Amino acid sequence: MELLDRLFLGTTVVLLSLAGCDSGEIGRDELDLVISGSRIMDPESGLDAVMNLGIKEGKIKIITDQDLSGKNFIDGSGLVLAPGFIDLHEHAQSDEGYRLMVRDGVTTALELEVGTRDVSSWYDQRRGGQVVNYGVSVGHIPVRMAVMGDEGSFLPTGVGGSAIATDEQIAEMILMLEQGLSQGAVAMGFGMAYTPGATYEEFRSMLEVAASARVSSHIHIRGGVEGVRRTIDIAAEVGAPLHVVHANSSGGEEIADFLAVIEQAVSLGQDVSTEVYPYGAGMTEIGSALFDDWETYTDSQFAMHQWVATGERLNRDNFEIYRETGGKVIIHGRSEEATQIGVTHPLAMIASDGFVEEGRGHPRTTGTFSKVLGQYVRDQGSLSLMEGIKKMTLMPAQRLERTVSQMQGKGRIRLGADADLVVFDPSEIRDRSTYEDGMIPSTGVEYVVVNGRVVVNRGELVEGVLAGSAVRGELY
Ligand SMILES: [Zn+2]
């Protein structure tokens, strides 16, 4: 049955390509790039067949079982050709970060949880191209920090997190969020766990902005299963599209119940989605509100924390010192069973929550996507390859495409779509980064194409090709 489907779909696409762009008229060398002989997998159409693909001017021009020629050629035999991976939760928005994540197959990296308060400047800083496509949300956290006068650099370390906002301050936040959307923010971001002073009433006021613009709100909830239920209820009341970030981290060992709450809302027709990263440890700022109760920790609780800069495990003494100086800490402790439930849940997209600074970071920054395809798809057989690909391509594209029309051309392999593509070896793909060294590139990602240009060639980054462009929201 499955084979029959494949053959049928393969045939359909050949006919489409012949009819759609009249391959007989594609002259020799007219195509910019040809990838031949790959197993092309597209989660939107269900296409799963060995075919040839031709690219012209950054777009997919032809998919066929006929031979193709072009100015450049990749022999993709034995490899899988899939849409490039779209990461909805990526804090490593720097050249250093982009260079690492592209070797994990990422072609579009979006910072949608924390976001920025100055959307125009954020895009201006990246003008002229980056290794991968990039985009940002306007974030309630940085907006709140600006309005309240918090001194933290990335997350609140003072009043921006802990203080209750006045009506005037809330009105100011609303204005800044609206301004960010008008400057092309891709979404709105929230981190309720980092802003304990923000009441649910404040949150409701912010979500009303998202609801009227119909943009996706990417939220780090607080309070586990009860918290996600309450958050979903408020989003339903105001009619805001909601995306719950890292269900694995926010749900913890109760992830099955956590996901059941989301599943129920979806079954009732609410616009809610979620994502996970495939690791049992998290990472965040040691100075953030998540650790406000650190003085009550037991020795074993301290030892669950690992200092990113040195790799050392923490105790009461050095925790106190680092809490003062600030920096990133990895938090161990979730079971593999919980991670497995998250990764394999049909509603869960894959998103890295990556971050890197001066060569240090969590392994999820470099290994998220290849870990899912290597460990959960190939080694464990917990997901089919098509399901795995769908979670990192089509599903994130669909999350945003209603208000970010550029996303309609990403996350799928079809004629006219953006040529953002990854070519990987399904028998070799594997993450290699560890908690001690989070910067080791994955293996098995052989080629990555961004907007039609080859940025990873035979597993190595091609220097100087800044093919990625800005992804911006519709209100811009
Ligand atoms: Zn995050």
Boltz pocket constraint, residues with backbone or C-beta under 6 A from the ligand:
constraints:
  - pocket:
      binder: B
      contacts: [[A, 89], [A, 91], [A, 113], [A, 114], [A, 353]]
      max_distance: 6.0
